[in-house]
């Protein structure tokens, strides 16, 4: 699977399945959740023996348009909100 298809399956594909039309895509009127990564640097460090290890390679994260991770450090912002899908 291509990197682009992997991203689509984790974003707009899930949002569409849950009828969350203002999520999972970057366009006017949508909530902006953005992850800025270096694909060559992303690494999951956890193992079966040591499962509580943070992954590396994520530089910046924006949730609902607010930066929550800057150069790998949490900013203290907590702009997330619970999203209810249909039937919940």
Secondary structure, DSSP 8 states (H G I E B T S, - for coil): --HHHHHHHHTHHHHHHTT-TTSSS-STTS---EEEE-TTT-B----SS------B-EEEEEETTEEEEETTEE-S---------TT-
